[in-house]
Amino acid sequence: MPAFGGAAGALVPVAGQAQEVRHKAEIGGLKLDPTAAKALIATLTRLHARVEDLVGDCADLGQPLKFGANFVGQTVAGRLRNTASGNAAAVTPVLTEFGQVLGDLLATVRAAAGSYVVTDETAARNMRQAAARFGLEVDV
């Protein structure tokens, strides 16, 4: 079994959950404090950039290795290449999918933070309008 087989399988439900949470954030069902969102966005952005760098570095891993024209050299080269990029549970596809999950999480946090700000602004506007009906001025 490839070294990253468990990781590949574990990403599938996480990706599905990330999509559900993102949908909630987009329809306003998830709110996030702007300060917390800013810190979370910074961390997720760094992680996402690092994963993208690793995926770029993985391009060389799929190249045939030169261990000699003998049975042992060819076997070792084939196994290393297979672990790197040979199937869906290899390093490159798993990192690529992880990068997509991180991208979804970033979009979710941004949407949740935006929803929070929009909701706050809407509440403030409604409060100012209600106060204005009574001739009051509210600093919100």
C-alpha positions, 0 to 999 in steps of 0.5 A, spaced: 500 500 500 502 506 498 505 511 503 499 516 503 493 511 501 490 513 508 491 520 507 488 520 501 482 517 503 482 521 509 481 527 505 475 525 502 470 526 508 474 533 510 473 536 503 466 534 503 465 537 510 469 543 507 464 544 502 458 544 507 461 549 511 463 554 505 456 553 503 453 555 510 458 561 510 456 563 503 449 564 505 450 567 512 449 561 516 456 562 519 459 568 522 466 569 524 469 575 528 474 579 523 480 579 528 480 571 528 478 571 521 484 575 519 489 571 523 486 564 520 486 567 513 494 569 514 495 562 517 491 558 512 494 562 506 501 560 509 499 553 509 496 553 502 502 557 499 507 552 502 503 546 499 503 549 492 510 550 493 511 542 494 506 540 489 511 544 484 517 541 487 513 534 486 514 535 478 521 532 478 518 526 482 515 523 477 521 523 472 524 516 471 530 515 476 537 512 473 539 507 478 542 503 472 539 498 467 539 492 472 533 489 475 534 492 482 535 499 480 529 499 475 525 496 481 527 501 486 526 507 481 519 504 479 517 504 486 520 511 488 516 514 482 510 510 484 510 513 491 511 520 488 506 520 483 504 513 480 496 513 483 491 517 487 494 515 493 501 518 491 505 524 494 503 529 488 495 527 488 494 527 495 498 534 496 494 537 490 488 535 493 490 538 500 491 544 497 484 544 494 481 543 501 486 549 504 483 553 498 476 551 500 477 553 507 480 560 505 474 561 501 470 559 507 473 563 512 473 569 507 466 568 506 464 567 514 468 574 515 465 577 510 458 575 512 460 577 519 462 584 517 455 585 512 451 583 518 454 588 523 453 593 518 446 591 516 444 591 524 448 598 525 444 601 519 438 598 521 439 601 528 441 608 526 434 608 521 430 606 527 433 611 532 432 617 526 425 616 526 425 618 533 429 624 532 435 620 535 442 620 533 446 613 534 453 612 534 454 605 532 
